[in-house]
Amino acid sequence: MFVELLTPDKTLFSGEAEVISLPGVNGSFQLLDSHAPMIANLKAGSIEIKDNNQTQSFEIKSGLVEVLKNKVVVLV
């Protein structure tokens, strides 16, 4: 799936991923390829983006995630 991790100032990540772990306000969750459409609020914590056995981590204070048509947009 294609992932974009955006702040008001810049793009922190843009590319393909196999798994994304996110700190949701109701608990942590993961997104996999072809996930159902959704919108969720995020709380302070760590976002982990995994692809090809490589993991990138980003610390956030809050945010919003949208999943639609195998594209994930995270606004932090």
PyMOL commands that set and color helices and strands:
alter all, ss='L'
color gray80, all
select strands_A, chain A and resi 2-6+11-16+19-24+27-32+38-42+45-51+54-60+63-68+71-75
alter strands_A, ss='S'
color yellow, strands_A
deselect
rebuild
show_as cartoon
